[in-house]
Amino acid sequence: MFRAARIACSAALVLVAGCSGGGSPDAGAPVLPYYGQVQALVQQHCQSCHVTGGFAPFPLETYEDARSHAAAIATAVASRRMPPWKPADGCRPLEASRRLTDADAATLVAWANGGTPQGDPAKSIPFTPPAAGLPWVDLTLAADQPYTPKASLTDDYHCFLLRPDLATDRYLIGVDVEPGQRALVHHVLLFAASALDAMTVDAADPDPGWTCFGGPGTSGTPRLLGGWVPGTQATRFPADTGILMNAGEVVVMQVHYNLAAGPAAPDTTRVRMQLAPGPVVSKPAAILPLANLGFSIPAGASDYTSVLQLGSPANGVLWGVIPHMHTKGKRVTVKAGDECLVDIPSWDFHWQQSYFFSTPRPLTVGTQLSLSCTWDNPTPSAVVWGEKTTDEMCLNYFYATQD
């Protein structure tokens, strides 16, 4: 996914949703009825994805929906595969955890395995579509015309010039990326750039947008605004923080298309942006990388681990982390000093996101930042850092403010 080699981090502050439960559901839990008991859990924990038109494979809006998928519910909940929440307990508490408590998980499993009793429909809770996306949207941006990835490539990195047309400086406080061809889009990165620089590289390529392996392809130091990876929903930055968008700048959207996932098709990926109401925020933030570029995973290796450690060059505050690997990834852990910030012991490429801390973490000069990645490599060749989906990465972005 992310390419860090072109992102200058040595001069920057190199930094850049509490959990409960986590055990096995109680096999002795009582079998409760759907209406008045189970329905509330399904609405709270499942319907952010399992709704008509949602990206989950089936809706769970009615009793009939839940009953027909009871076996799948029991299996997914008992294994803790659903609701999808990859971080382990024991690290810094995170906002917006989707993890079920042991008691709630036991209730769902017992109902699904215990005959799916309906109960009294008079106790039904009216279905209210869950809040999704951003609280409000100030900008909706997309390329001027669709782009069809090059079928001759396995991985096509392509950039598009998006025009926010800001008359004054504003702060970005939320971003929601909607891939047009979700099966093909491996990742999306959004950069702030000079309008002249972006128009120059755009004009030099006859296609809509321009080829941009290794970064946005513009001059100067790119400034990351946000992004999307599989599993990401709308991202809202922590209160009172935001990323500066300068008047007159444009947004360069880099899209990585993975053609191994399906045939090339026209794509129009859209970006929705939420801006702070006022001209400033109290805590200007940045998204900054910590990337291990030097690993080599031996052919046939299992549980191969590489660790990168780096002392923080400045004081600041850490608000969240965004770890990333590719499909051979098995585990990723990020630490600051002796404190675990996030540990994902069962990496799943299809469930990635930003993780924001319940309380921000102060950082002092010299604090050791550690990034540990573990992979399995079943292929007959060594695997190193690279931009193809079949390559690997060991990367974390920090959402941070500087003192």
N, C-alpha and C positions, 0 to 999 in steps of 0.2 A: 504494500500500500504506500505509505508515506515515504517520501524520499528526503533524507536529511542532509545529504552531502552538500547541497546548494544552499542550505539555510545556515547563515552565519550565527553561531551560538557562543563562540568564545568571548565575544565582547559583550554579550548580553548576560542577563541573569539566567543561567542555564538551569532552569526548572522546567516551563512552557511559554447512585443518587440515593442510626444504629440498626443493625441486623438482629434478628432473633431466630430461634429455631436452628435447623440445619441437621438435626438427627433424623431417625426413622420414625414414621408415623406410628402411633400406638395401636397395635393390632386389636386391643380390647375396647376401642372407642365405640360408643353406642351408635346405632343406625338411626340417624335423624331424618326427618322428611325434607323434601326439596323446598316446598313453600314454608316460609317462616324460619328456615335454618340455612339450608345449603345454598339457596338462591342468592342470599346476600354475599356469600363467599365467592360464588361464580361471578357476580356482578363486580365485586371489588377487585378480584385478582385475575380474572380471565378476559373481561370484555374490553380491555384497552386494545387487544389485538383480535379477539374472536368475536367479530361483529360482521354483519353483512357489508361486503365491500372492503373489509380489512385485509391485512396481509397474512393473517393466519389462514390455514387451509379450510376451516369450517367455522360457522358462527356458533356461539353458545348464548343465545338470547332468550330461549324459551326452555321450558321443562322438556319438551320433546327433543330439542337440540341436545341438551345435556344427557338425557336418557340414552339416546342413540349413540352417543360417544362415551358412555360410562366406562367401558374397558380402557379406552385410551386415556381418559382422565385419571383413572386409578394408577395405571402404569407410569404416566408422566409425573404425577404428584408424588407417588411413593419413591421414585428414583430421584426426585428433586430436579428433574429436567425442566419442569414447568411449575410455577411461572419462571421464566428464564431470568436467573440472577446468578452470575458466575463467581463473584468474589466470595472467598471463604471468610468465616468469622475470625476474629482475633486480631485484625488489623485496625487501622483508624476507622471509627464509625463513619458510614457513608449516608448521604441523603437518598431518599426515594427508593429504598430497598423494596424489591418485589418479592422477597422471600416470605413464604408462609411460616407461621408459627407451627410447632409440632402439633398443637391441638387442632388448628384449622386443617392442616394436612391430613390428620387422622380422621376428621369429620368427613372430608371429601372422599377419602379412600373407603371408609366404612359405608358411606352411602352408595358409592359406585359398585362395591362388591356385595352389598347387602340387599339387593333387589330394587334399588333406585325408587324408594317410596315417594309418592307424589305429595301427600299431605293435603291440606285444605287450600284450594286455589283462591279462596277469599283472602288469604294472607299473602297473596302475591305482591311483590314490590314492583311498581311501575318501572318499565325499562327506560332508563335515561342514558342515552349515548354518552360514553365517557369523554371527558374533556381531552382533546387532542390538539397537537400543534401548539402554536404560540398564543398568548393572551390577546395580542393584537399584532397586525402585520403592517409595517410602514412601506416596505419595498417588496415587490415580486419581480425577480429578474430571471431572464432566460436568454439564450442565444437568439440571434435574429432569424435563424432558420435551422431546421433539423440537420443533424450530422449522422451519416452512416459510417460506423467504424470500418476500417480497411480489412476485408476478409482475408487478405494475404498475411496478416499479422496474427500472432497468438495473443499479444498484448499491445493495445493501441493507447498511448497516452496522448490526449488531445486537450488543448486549452481553448477557452472561449472568452471573448471580451464582453463583460456585462457592465451596463451603464447605470449606476445609481443616481447620477445627476444631482448630487448634493450641493446646495448653494452655500451651506455652512458646515463646519466640522460637527460631526455627530458621533455618538458612541453606540456600538452594536452591543445589545444585551441578550439577544436570542437569535437563533438561526435554525431553519427547517429546510432540509434538502429533500427534494422529491425526484429520484431517478426516473427517467422516462422508460428505460429498458432495464428493469431491476435485475433481470437474470444476467445481463452483460456488464453492469457497472460494478467494478471491484471497489473503487473508492472515489470520493470527490474531495478536493481541497480548494479552499477559497483564499485568494491572496489579494491584498491591496497593492495597487501598482500605479505608476505614472500613466496618465492617459496617452501621452505621446509615445512612450515606450511600447505600450500594448498595441496601439494602432499601427506602429511601425512593423512589429513582427506579424501582426494579423494581415497586413497588406502584402507581405512577402510570401504568403501561402495561399494558393488558389482555392483550397477547401474552405468551408466555414470554419473559422478558428485556425489553429496552427498546431503542428506536432510539437510536443513539449516533454520528452523524456528528461528526467533529472530535475524538474522544477518548472516554474511558469514560463521560462524562456525570455523574460524581460531583464533589462539591466538593473543594476543596483541590488540591494538586499531585500528579498521578498518579505512581506509581513503577513503572517498567517492570521486569518479571520475566523476560521472554523472549517468544518468538513463533515463528511458522512462516510460511514462504513456499514457493512451489513449488520443489522440489529439496532442501529441508531434511530431514535425518534427525534422529535424536536428537542433542541438543546437550549435551556435557559440558563444563562450565566448567574452566579450567585448575586444576591441583592447588593446594590450599590457598587457593583463592578461592571466593567464593560471595556470593549476594545475600540480604540479610536479609528474612525473613518474620516479622512481629511476631505474637505471640499475640493472638488475637481478631480479627485482620484477615481479610478475605475476598479472593478473587481475582475480578477482573472480566475476563472473556474477551470481547474484541471480535473479531467475525468479520465480514469483508468478503465478502459474496456477490456474485459477478458473474453476473447473469442472462443476459448476452449469450452465456455459455458453454453454456447448456442450460436446459431447463425447470425450474421450481421443484420441489423435492422435499424431504421432511422430512430434517432434518439433526440429528445428535447428534455434535458434535465433542468428543473426549475429550483430556484432558491428564494425562500421567503425570509425576510429580515425584520427583526423587532429592534427599534431604536429607543434609546433613553429619551424621555419627554423633554428634558432640559439639555442645555449645551454641554454639560459636564457630568461626570459621575465622581463620587468621592474617592474611588479607588481604580484608577486606570490599570488595565490588566494586559497581559500578553500570553500567547500560547507558544511555548518554547520547547525545543527538542532535547532529548538525551538519547543518543543512538549508538548502538554497538555495531560498528561496521566491519570488525575484524574477525568474526567467527568463521569457522569452516566445519560443517557437520559431516563427519565421515560417512562413507557409504555403508548402509546397513545398520547404522548406529541406533541404539535405543537409549532414551533418557540422557542424551548429550546436553550438557549445560555450559553456558558461557555467561560470565559475569563482567559487567562494566561498572567501575567505581570512579567518581569524580567529585572533587571538593567544590562546594558552591563558591563562586567568586564574589558574591555580594550578599547583603542582607535583603530579606524579602519575606513574603507570605505565600505559602502554598494553599490553593483553594481546591485543587482537584488534579486528577491524573487521567491520561488517555493511553493505555498500553496497546501495543499492536504487534502481532506476528502474522504469518501466513498459515497455510493449511497443514504444514508439518508441525506447527507449534503444539506444545503439550502443557506447558506451565509458564507463567510470567509472574514475577514478584518485583515490586518497587519499594525501596526503603529510603528513609532519610535518617542518617545516624543509625541508631539501634531500633528505630520505630518502623514497623511495617505499615506502609501506606495503602497498598493493595496487594492481594495474593489471589491469583486465579489458577487454582490447581488443575483444572480440567478445561484447557483453552478450547474455545469453539469459534472458528472464524466467522460463523454466521450470527454470533451474538456479541457484538462489540459496542462500546459506548463510552462517553465521558462519565467519570465517577467524581462527584463533588463531595467534599468532607462535610460532616455535620457541623464542625467548627474548624476554621482555617488553622493551618500550622505555621507558626513563625519559623523563619529560617535565618541562620547566622552565617557569616563568612566562614568557610572551611568545613561546614557540615558535609559529611560524606553522603553523596547521593549514589544509590546502588540500583542497578537494573540487572535482573537475572532472568535468562530465558532458557527453556528446556525444550528439546525437539525429539521426535522420532524420525529417522530418515530411512524409509524402506527401499529407496532407489539404489541402483548400482554405482552411483556417482556421488562425490562430495557435493554438498549444497552450501552456497555462500550468500552473502547479502546481494540482493538484486531486485529489480523492479518487476520482473515477471511473477505471475502468481505461483509458478513452480519454483521460483527462488524463495528465499526466506528473509525475514527482517527480525530485528530485536530492537524495539523502539518504544519510548514513552514520551508523550507530551505532557508538560505541566501547565496548568492554568494558574498564573501567578501574578502577584503585584510586587513592586520593588519599593523598598523603603528609601 
